Amino acid sequence: MGDLGHICGEGSGRESKKRSMMLSLQRYNSWKMDLTGFVQKTLIKVLFCFIFRQFGIHYEVS
């Protein structure tokens, strides 16, 4: 992380605002990654179901 001088020193308001922006951005990115992974898994499951159904194979999604 950044050095403590910025937090305690001058311009701390701007620094803390920038820091909170960075934190919220990181949180958003991790949330986006989770969502993307979930969507990919769901899409893969649906795709498998569709493909197996086309070939007449019954595939159970757990």
Secondary structure as UniProt FT lines:
FT   HELIX           4..8
FT   TURN            10..11
FT   HELIX           12..54
FT   TURN            55..56
//
